[in-house]
Amino acid sequence: IQVILKTTTENVTKLIARVTELHPYEVPEIIAIEISAGLPAYLAWIDFSTI
């Protein structure tokens, strides 16, 4: 199962730590892809919707 989680740069470290804590694999595949551009309204939604 592939899961895509969206967050801000500021929250990546916390997200990685939490996924690692919960994931059953010893070394889960966790990667971060930086957004270089996007629909401004969508990027604002990400900022608004993430903790």
Secondary structure, DSSP 8 states (H G I E B T S, - for coil): --------GGGHHHHHHHHHHH-SSSS------------HHHHHHHHHH--
